[in-house]
Amino acid sequence: MDKKIFLISLLLIIAIAVTATYVVYNQSFLAEDQENYVPDDGDLTDQDISDEIDDFFISEGDEIEIGEMV
């Protein structure tokens, strides 16, 4: 019985270690992949912010049919 408890505890510790390593490894890559939207001179205008927001949405010239939305 003691061997089973030891084995289960060891497997649990290994699973936690692998999960923690995976999370730390992925967070470091996510931080590197993020783009810097602030210009080098540090000036960020309302127009720059508006342009970034507009890029996320569909332009007025694009057509979407109702069936595609669903």
FENHUCOR-V51572 format. One record per residue. N is the residue number from 1. RES is the residue in one small letter. PHI is phi as a letter, one per 20 degrees, with the letter a starting at -180 (NA if undefined). Layout:
# FENHUCOR-V51572
N;RES;PHI / N;RES;PHI
This chain:
# FENHUCOR-V51572
1;m;NA / 2;d;f / 3;k;f / 4;k;f / 5;i;f / 6;f;f / 7;l;f / 8;i;f / 9;s;f / 10;l;f / 11;l;f / 12;l;f / 13;i;f / 14;i;f / 15;a;f / 16;i;f / 17;a;f / 18;v;f / 19;t;f / 20;a;f / 21;t;f / 22;y;f / 23;v;f / 24;v;f / 25;y;f / 26;n;f / 27;q;f / 28;s;f / 29;f;f / 30;l;f / 31;a;f / 32;e;f / 33;d;e / 34;q;f / 35;e;e / 36;n;e / 37;y;e / 38;v;e / 39;p;f / 40;d;f / 41;d;f / 42;g;n / 43;d;e / 44;l;c / 45;t;e / 46;d;f / 47;q;f / 48;d;f / 49;i;f / 50;s;f / 51;d;f / 52;e;f / 53;i;f / 54;d;f / 55;d;f / 56;f;e / 57;f;d / 58;i;f / 59;s;f / 60;e;f / 61;g;f / 62;d;f / 63;e;d / 64;i;c / 65;e;e / 66;i;g / 67;g;f / 68;e;f / 69;m;f / 70;v;f
